[in-house]
Amino acid sequence: MTLALIPRPLAVHELPGTFRLTAESAIAAPGLTGDALRVAEYLAASLRVPTGLPLPVGEDGDVLVALDPSVGEAAGGDEAYALTIATETVTLRAATAQGLFRGVQTLRQLLPAAVEDGALVAAADWTVPCVEIADRPRFGYRSAMLDVARHFFPVPDVKRLIDALAAYKFNHLHLHLSDDQGWRIEIPSRPELTAKASGFQVGEGAGGFYTQADYAELVSYAADRFITVVPEVDVPGHTNAALLAYPELGLKDYQPRQYRGTDVGFSTLDPDNEATYTFLADVFGDLAAMTPGPYLHLGGDEVDVLDQEAFGRFLRRAAEIAAATGKTVIGWEEIVASGVPAEVVAQYWGRNHGRQTVEHGVSDDEFRDAVAKGASAIVSPASHSYLDMQYGPDSPFGLDWSGYVPVRQAYEWDPVGYLGEVEAERVLGLEAALWTETVATMTEAEYLIFPRLPGHAEVGWSSVHRDWADYRTRLAAHAERWEAQGRNYFRAPEVWAA
Ligand code: ACM
C-alpha cells in the first residue's frame, strides 16, 4: 500500500487523481443530528485551523458525511466506515457516529501532514489522493493505559494523549489512578484519600489529583472522540498511598509513608478487616457513579505480602463489591487464580511469561486455562505492549525488566497468538500500557509512546496480513505528523535509517 495509513484499513483501492479542498469546499451533513452531526462539525473545525478555509457544515457540499446502516452489517460494524475520495467529492459513510469518527481519522491521514498543525499553515496544497476504502476493526477493545500515580499528569496532558489515541482509532483509555506513590482521584465519600495521599510521586515532584470536575472533563473529552475511560483503583496491593489516608486498613505492622521509590509488591489492604470492604464499597461506588463507561478495573496485581488463600478471599469479595456497582469488572492476570467468576475480565500482562514455576502471580498456562474455562481477556504482554520498556540499552527513559521492546517488536505480535491456543472470541482486544516510574512529563512520556503506539493500533484494528517492511514505510511518514503536532518521539534507527 502506498498510502501512509495507520492502522492499515481492511480494503484499499487506490484510484488515479486527487481531490482538493478549496475555499468553496463545504461539509454536507444532510439530515444529521446529535453525535453524527457533531462528528461532521469536528471534522470541519479541525480542518479549519490549519487550512484557514471556511468549510461550512450544511445540507450541501463536496465532502459528504452520511449515516448508512448498510455499512455496519459486518462484525465490528459499530466502528465500520466506507470512505470514497473522487476528484470532485469525498463521501464518508458509516452506520454510527462512531464509525464516522473513525473514518474522519482516515481522511485526516490522507491529507498532507500540515493538517496536524495547531495553527494556520500558509500555502499548503490540501489535496487527497483518490481512493476507495472499506474498513472495520478486528478487536472491539483497543486500549492504552496511562499510569498517573507514579507521576501525575494534569488534564491537558491526558487530553493530548487522548488526541493521539483518537488519531490511531483506539477506543479505550485506562487510567491507573492509585498506587503506592499517590492517590489521584477525588472520592467524595473518602476525602482523606486526596487530602493526605496525593501530594507526592516518584522522585521530587508534588504529585496531584483529578477533582470530580477534572475527571468529568476527561471522560467527556474522551467520549467526544468515542473513547471510553476505564478507571483503575488498584487493590489490595499498590495501596501504600491509600494506607497513608487510612492506616487502619493495613496489616498490623505496616507503616505507610510518603513513598517516592519504585519498588512493588510491598503494600496491601487487610483482607481480614471488615472496614476494608466498607472502604471498597465507598470507593468503587463513587468511581462507578462518576464513570459513564461500562468498566471498572480493580487491579489485583503484585500482591507479594498475602498468601494465595488470603488474596483469593479478598479478591472474591472485592470483585463482588465492584460488580454490585453495575460495572463489568476487570483485573490484572493474577485474578484468574483467585476464584473470581469468569465474568471478571482478566488482563494478561505476562509477569511470568515463559516460566513454568512461578513465585508470585500466575503462569501463562494458568491464564490460558482460565480463558478456556470462560474468562475474557485483554492482552497486554509487557514484552511487546508495555510502552515503558526501553527500546534498547541507550534508552534514556524506561525500564527493562521484561527486556527491550524495539519498535518492530511492538508491531510484530498478536493478542490471540501470543496467548497460544485460546478461542479468539474470548480475546476482547489489547492494551498498550505506559507505566510512568521513569517519565515525569508528557514530553518524556511521548518519547516512549512514539513511535510504538501506532504499532499497537494496527495490531488491534487491522485484520489484514501485517508486514514490517510495509508498516515501517508508513510509520516513517507519520513523523511529519507528530512534528506538526509538536510531539516528542524516539527517532528509532530501525524506522528512520540513522
Ligand atoms: C503490572 O504491570 N503490574 C500490571
Boltz pocket constraint, residues with backbone or C-beta under 6 A from the ligand:
constraints:
  - pocket:
      binder: B
      contacts: [[A, 301], [A, 302], [A, 332], [A, 349]]
      max_distance: 6.0
